[in-house]
Amino acid sequence: MVDAFFEKASIFKDLINSFKDLIEDVNLIFDETGMKITSLDTSHVSIIYAVIPKNDFTSYKCKGTVVLGLKIGSISLLMKCSKSGDSLRMKAKSDPGDVEIIFEQGSKTSTYTLKVMDIDCETLEIPETVYDCIVTMPSAEYSILCQKLNILGDCTTITIKKKLITFFTKGDMGEGTLGFKSDKKEVFII
């Protein structure tokens, strides 16, 4: 049994929208620690890995492990039904045939039910890794950066040397480089 509540539906909506173009099916895995999403993109090049700890939910109840296999297109379309300021509740039984998605705002409640699929997907775990450098930047800025570089080439090389991070692309039309400086060698906050 799972009953997960977000005070702001936009949090889950943004998460789904961030990878809806990369994957077709997804397993939402709920357990006593929170929710995990692990999936491979359709070409098996990228791993989608997201964790929402139970403390990040407004309220969270889960008994055992509940796996909800969903079509990402269906849940993305359903999330378009939410309005700004809506809350979101997801409810499912321990052996779910469907998941109930409820949007609430004041006295208005919208309830939807999605069929759960049996997606044969091994649970992917990303091992703990110590990185030489950590780059932190707003996703909107990173998206704009990628769009600018995508004009010239399909592949972007990210290089970090001393206190400089560069994003470089080269294509048939030409090449482009975007650079950012940092005060520290190990951490870039852009």
N, C-alpha and C positions, 0 to 999 in steps of 0.2 A: 504494500500500500504506500502510495506517495501522495502528499499534499504540499505543493510548493507554491509560495506566494511572493510575487514581486510587487512592491508598492508602485513601481513605475514599469509599465509594460514595455516602454521604449528600451529598457536595458536588454531584455530578451530579443526584442525586435531587431535592435542594432546588431546583436550577436549573430542572429540568423542571417541577416542581410549581408554581413561581412564575408560569408563563405557560400552563399546560395548559388553563385555562378561557378563554384569549383566542384561541388559534389551533388549527387542526385538523391542519395539515401543517407540517413544518419541514425545512429543509435544514441538516444539520450539515456545515460546510465545513472540512475539514482541509487544512492546507498546512504549509510549513516553519516558519511562525511560531506555529502553534497551531490552536485550533478557534474558528470563528465561527458564530454563529447569527443569521440575519437573516430576519425574516418580518413580514408585515402581519397585524393581527388580522382576524377574519372580516368585520368591517364596514369595513375599510380606514381606520380612524381612528388607530390606534396602531401604532408600529413597535416590534417586538421586536428588540433588538440586544444581543448578549452576546458577549464575547471572553474566551477562556481562553488566555493565552499558554502556549507550550510549557513554560516554566519552572515553571508552576503544576501541571503533571502530575508524578507521581512518576517516570515514564519516558514518553518520547514519541518515536516514530519515524514519519516520514511522507515518502514519496517522491512528489513531484508534488502535485497538488491532487486530493483525494478528496471527492466530494459524496455524502452519505448522505441521501436523501429518506425521511423517516419520518412515519408517522401519530403525532401527539403522544399520542393516547389509548392507542395500543399500547405506546409506550415508557414512558408513565406507569404503565400496568398492570404492565409487566414490572419496573419499578423497585420495585414493591411486593413482589417476590420477594426483594429484598435484605434482609438482616438487619442489625441494628446491629453495627458493627465489620467488615462486609464490605468488601473491596476490589473495584474494578471495572476490567475490561479490555475495551476495544472494539477489535475487529480487523476489517479489511476489505481486500479486494484493490483494486488501482488502478481496475478497472472493475467495481465491486461489484454483485452480484445480491442479496446479503444482507450483513448485518453480524452478527458474532458478539459476544455480550455475555456476559462471564464474571464471576461473583461468586465470590470466594475468601475463606475464613476458616480459617486453620490447615490441616488436611488435607482440608477439605471444599471441593469445587468444584462450582458449578452453571453449566452452559453453555446458552445460549439463542441462537437464530438468528432474526432478523427480516428479512423481505423488504424490500428497498430499492425505493422508488418513484421514478419520474421526475417530479419536481415542477417544473413550468415556472414558475420564479420568478426575476426579475432580482435580482442581488445588490445590496442596498441598502447604501449607505455613508452614514454620518452625518458631515458635514463638521466639522472642528475649529472650535469656537466659544469665544470668550472671554465668560464670564458676569460680570455685575455682582456676583453673589452666589452662594455655594455653600452648600447646606444638606446637612448630614450627620446622619442619624438612623437608629437601628436599624430594620430592615424590620418587625420585630414590633410596635414602637411605632407606626410609620406605619400599619400594618394596623389596629391597635386604634383609632387616631385616625380613620381613614376609616370604620370600622364605627360609631363613635359619631356622626359627622356624617351618615352615611347614614340614620340613624333619622329625621332631620328633612328632608333634601333629597337630590336626586340629583346635584347639581353642587356642587363645592367650589371656592372661590376662595382662592388662596394669595397673600397680600400681604406684601411685605417693605418696611418703612419704618424707616430709621435702624437701631436695634438691636432691632427687634421684628418677628417673623414671626407672621402670623395665618392661621388656616384658618377660613373662613366658609362657612356653608351656609344656605339659606333654602328652605322648602317650605310646603306647605299647613298642616302642623301647627305650624310656628313657625320659629325660626331659632337658630343656634348659632355661637359663636366660640370657638376655642381659640387661645391665644397663648403664645409662647415668647420670652424675652429673651436677648440675647447681649451679650458684652463687646465684640465687634467688629462693624463694619458690613458687612464683606464675607464673613465666614464664620460660619455658624451650626452649632454642634455641639450636638446635643440628646441 
